[in-house]
Amino acid sequence: MRNILVTVMMLIVVALLFTSIVNNSGTGLRANIQSKGSTANSDITALQP
């Protein structure tokens, strides 16, 4: 029973860390990746053959 409780608590901590690091609304990892991807996309489309 104790092992199950520890496992569930660890999963909750991991979920909270994921949401605070990756999904943070304006400053998270996802927003940084989207920003860099948009910049790279506009740089690539601006290239002239």
C-alpha positions as CSV (number, residue, x, y, z in Angstrom):
1,M,0.0,0.0,0.0
2,R,2.8,2.4,0.8
3,N,4.5,1.7,-2.5
4,I,1.4,2.6,-4.4
5,L,1.0,5.8,-2.5
6,V,4.6,6.8,-3.2
7,T,4.2,6.0,-6.9
8,V,1.0,8.0,-7.1
9,M,2.6,11.0,-5.4
10,M,5.6,10.8,-7.7
11,L,3.3,10.8,-10.8
12,I,1.5,13.8,-9.4
13,V,4.8,15.6,-9.0
14,V,5.9,14.7,-12.5
15,A,2.6,16.0,-13.9
16,L,3.0,19.3,-12.0
17,L,6.6,19.7,-13.2
18,F,5.5,19.0,-16.8
19,T,2.8,21.6,-16.7
20,S,5.0,24.2,-15.1
21,I,8.0,23.8,-17.4
22,V,6.5,22.8,-20.7
23,N,3.0,24.2,-20.8
24,N,3.6,27.5,-18.9
25,S,1.3,29.9,-20.9
26,G,3.7,32.5,-22.2
27,T,7.2,31.5,-21.1
28,G,7.2,27.8,-21.2
29,L,9.2,25.5,-23.4
30,R,6.3,25.0,-25.9
31,A,6.1,28.8,-26.4
32,N,9.9,29.0,-27.0
33,I,9.8,26.2,-29.5
34,Q,6.9,27.8,-31.4
35,S,8.6,31.1,-31.5
36,K,11.8,29.7,-32.8
37,G,9.9,27.6,-35.4
38,S,8.0,30.6,-36.6
39,T,11.2,32.6,-37.0
40,A,12.9,29.7,-38.9
41,N,9.8,29.4,-41.1
42,S,9.8,33.0,-42.0
43,D,13.6,33.0,-42.7
44,I,13.2,30.0,-45.0
45,T,10.3,31.5,-46.9
46,A,12.2,34.8,-47.3
47,L,15.0,33.1,-49.2
48,Q,15.2,33.9,-52.8
49,P,16.3,31.3,-55.3
